[in-house]
Amino acid sequence: MALELRQQLKMQQRMVMTPQLRQAIKLLLYSRAELQDAIQQEMLENPFLEESAVDLGNDFQDREHENIRQQSADDDVYDREIAKDAQWEDYLGEFSSTSRQMQSRELDSDDSTPFESRYAARPTLEAHLLWQLHLSKLSEREIKVGEEIIGNLSSSGYLEAELSDIAKTTNESVEFVEAVLKRIQFFDPVGVAARNAPECLLIQLKDLGYDRDPILVELVSKHLEDIESKRSKVLQKKYNLEKEDLDAYIEIIRSLEPMPGASFGNEEPNYISPDIYVYKVNDDFVIALNDEGLPNLQLSDLADQEMKNASDAEKEYCEQKIRSASWLIKSLYQRQRTLYKVAESIVRHQRGFFEEGPIKLEPLILRDIAEDIEMHESTVSRITTNKYMSTPYGVYELKYFFNNALSKEDGNVVGAESVKALIKNMIAGEDPANPLSDEVIAENLKEKLNLTLARRTVAKYRTQLGIESSSKRKAR
C-alpha cells in the first residue's frame, strides 16, 4: 500500500489558558510579600500603570458595584474605564463587614507586637563572639586565630574544624591554637566552640564551680547516655548513691545548655503579615482585609496622549500595555473579592473556633467553602495558600481551618485539629512527675468527646504536635 500525504480539516474544542488567565491564577497563589513584588515589577515594566494618591471618597463602594453591574460588551472600553475610576486603596473598605472609620480605630488599637520588636535585627552567634573577641585583651596573633575558630563553628556552637587545620591556616602551633580556643570557650554563651557534648557541659560546670565534684564530672564525661536512657539503678550502684542524690546530680546536668549556639539564629526570622483581620464586636465578628503595602493602581493619563500621534507599531505596543494594566487591576480586584468571600465563609463555618478557640474547630473541607461561595475547589485551594488570618486566638494560615472529620460513637463528628488542641491542653496540665500516657489520653478523649481513638493514633497526633512520649516527659 502506497503512502501519501493528505490535508484534512478537523474541528475540536480545546481549553487554552491565556497569559491573562495565567496571571490571574498566579495572583491568587501569591502571598502578600510576593504580591507586592509582582505589582512593583509590573509598575516598572508598564509605563501606563501608576500609583495614584487621589481619594475618591467613601462612595467608592456604590460606584464600583454600579460599574460591575453595567459591564460593557466592549472589553477594552470597560477595562479602560474601570482602571481609571477604581480606587484600589479602598480594598479594605470594599471588602469589609464594617466601615473604614471603624476599621481605622480597630487597627490602631491592635495589641500586636510593636514595630520595633518585629523588625529589629537579630545578632548572629558569629557576630556576638567576634564582638567579645575584639574587646578582649588578646594580641593580634590570638585575635587572628580566634577569628578562624569562630568562623568554623556550627549553628549549634560546636567547633567543626580540627585544631591542626586551624594551626596550618594561621601558621601557628597547635598548642597556641588550643590556648586561644580555651579562652573562647568561656565567652558568652559559655561552652561555645566545644568539640563534643561532654566537653561543652564540662566547660559550663567549670564556669559554675561544680567541677570540684568528681562524681558530677564523671557523670558528664562518661555517662550521658546512661542518664538519657534513665539507667538510674546502674549509676546508683556504681557510685553508691541514694536516689535523691543522683536526682540532684541529674538536675544540675539538665540545667546546662548542650547547644550553646541554639539561641542565635543564622537566618532572619520570617515575620507574618496577616492578609485578614477578624475582630469580635459585641456578638458578631468583623472581617477586614489588610491592604497595607498594596499600591493604589490606576491607568496613567499618558495612555490617551501617546495614542494620538503614535505610529501603528507604537499603537500596538501601547494597546498591549494598556490591556495588561487593565487586566492586572481587574485581577487584583477579583483576588481581594475572592479572599474576602473565602474568609467570610470560614468565619461562618468555624464560628465555634472564633468564640472559644482551637478546641472548637469543626471538620471542614475545600468543597464546603467552594459550594458556599459558588466557586471551584481549585480556586479556594489557591486563595488559601500562603494566606494568614489574625484571629482573637492568634495568627493562623487559612489552611489550618480545613481538617478531617473524626466520627464519634454517637454518630456526630469532631475535627482532627480540635482533638489535637485538646491533647495539647491535657499534656500542658499534667503532673510532671506522672505524665499522661497515650493510653490514658485516649481514655480521656473517650470520656470527654465520646471519641474512640487507638493508642497509635494518639501517638501520631502527639508527634505532629512536637510533644515527646510520657517516658521522656517524666520529671527526673
Number of C-alpha atoms within 10 A of each C-alpha: 3 3 5 5 5 5 5 5 4 5 5 4 5 6 5 7 8 9 10 14 13 10 14 18 16 16 23 25 19 20 19 22 12 14 18 15 14 15 19 16 11 16 17 12 11 17 16 23 26 19 16 16 12 10 12 12 9 13 8 19 17 10 13 16 11 11 16 11 9 10 13 12 8 8 12 14 12 17 22 18 15 20 24 17 15 23 22 23 21 18 24 23 21 25 22 21 17 15 15 17 9 12 21 12 10 15 14 10 9 11 8 11 8 9 8 8 9 13 12 9 10 13 13 17 25 19 12 14 20 18 11 13 20 14 9 13 10 14 10 10 14 20 17 14 23 23 15 17 23 23 15 17 20 18 18 17 27 23 20 16 16 12 18 15 11 20 19 12 11 16 12 15 13 15 12 14 23 17 11 18 21 15 15 24 20 16 16 14 21 23 31 32 29 24 16 14 16 19 18 25 26 22 20 24 22 15 13 10 10 15 16 10 10 10 13 20 20 14 20 22 15 11 16 16 11 13 18 11 11 14 12 18 13 12 18 16 10 9 11 12 14 12 13 10 12 20 16 13 16 19 13 12 21 13 9 16 17 21 19 23 24 15 13 18 14 15 9 12 11 8 8 17 16 20 23 22 22 19 18 13 8 7 7 10 20 20 24 29 24 20 19 12 11 19 17 19 24 25 25 19 12 11 17 11 10 14 16 9 10 13 11 10 9 13 15 13 13 20 16 13 18 23 19 20 26 25 21 22 24 16 20 20 17 15 19 22 16 19 22 23 18 22 23 21 17 18 18 14 18 19 17 15 19 19 15 12 17 21 20 20 25 23 20 20 15 19 15 16 24 18 11 15 14 11 14 13 15 12 16 20 17 17 25 24 15 18 22 21 23 21 20 15 12 9 15 15 17 21 16 14 23 22 18 15 17 19 16 15 12 9 9 11 16 21 21 21 23 21 21 19 18 20 21 17 12 15 18 11 10 11 12 14 11 12 20 21 17 20 15 13 19 21 18 18 19 15 11 9 16 16 21 16 17 12 15 12 12 21 19 14 18 19 12 10 13 10 14 12 15 16 13 13 17 14 13 15
